Amino acid sequence: MQRGLIQRLWLRLLRLLGLKRLSWNAQFAAGVSCYGQRSPNTISRVQALCGGGRLLEFGCGEGELPFMLPPGAFSSYMGYDISTVAIGRARRRAAAAALVNVGFAPCDIARWDGADSASLIVAEECLYYLSPAVLEQFLLRCCRCLAGGGAILAIVHSATKHARTLAVCRRVCLVRDEETLGERVFLTLVPRPPAPLTRP
């Protein structure tokens, strides 16, 4: 018990010092942070929202999501995680299973450059690691990367603990759907329409 507490405090200290990748690599290497299987609610939402299109996921960990989705749920998948340890494992799993059109890349979402024509962008349990200002810029980048009719699925495990993150999501994007199950919140976000031009 005490050893686990010391390890968690050490990993938190690394993040506070700005050594995020080192912290997450240490967690995955030690088996402390293994996201495991996604909830059935997450899977059904991803399938419905993606509609067989291009799927991007942030905080993908060891790449569980594409294994859990039924055939035809996406045309291509790209998973991003800050941990190179997790990405290495995800790539090996995908290669061993001969998954088609599935890729993984190490990425700090605060420095993500964007992508083209995503049908769905999933961010589960990762947005609250960003400051409000960085989160706002990330969401705006996501909005610019969506194909027509595309959406962002943001998921946090605690409406109370992560109220500030949810507030930024609601302010920056238009909420198309919101559901709270227990404390977990599922937000489906779409770009806000451009503001009408005002005459001088």
Phi, psi and omega in degrees: 000311181293321179297318178297320179295316179298319180296316179297320178295321178296316180294322177295321178298319178301318179294319179297330179278002179087008182263060187296313183297318179299318180298310182291324176299318180296321180295313181293321179297326181273354182076013181285323183243088173241112189296330178071193185289148178277158180291152176303328179295320177298313182299314182294323179292316180298316180299314182292319185283325183284322175057034178083009182265202183276126186246128173243140178228132175254141186071043186285346182059230184269017169082040183287323192303310183297336177287334186268344181278146179287160177304139179086359180291333179214153175271328174209153182226136171229122179254136180240140173208148180289338183275119176289334176295312180296318181296320177300317179294319179298317180297320180293320178297315181296319180294318180296327180270359181055042177292137183260139178059038178236127180223161180221145180212140175291139185198131168271115188297338177292340182243015180294134183273345181107174180209180183250138164052055175277134175281325180211136173244120182256130176226093182254122176057042177220339186292332184285357173278352181263146172292158180306318181294317180291321178298318179301314181294322178297314180297320178295322176296317178301316181300321180290340183267356184280142170287168177303129182082001181286167184212166174247131175252109180254130183230129174231150186276348182216114177296328181284308184294326186246034180301323182294318178298315180297322180297320178295316179302314182292329181282319185281322184245167173270129181275113179275330179203144178216132178220136176246123178242107190068241174259346184286136183242133176246115179248126171259117187246144175226161180298145173287143176295150180299146179293141179296145179290137178258139179281143180292000000 
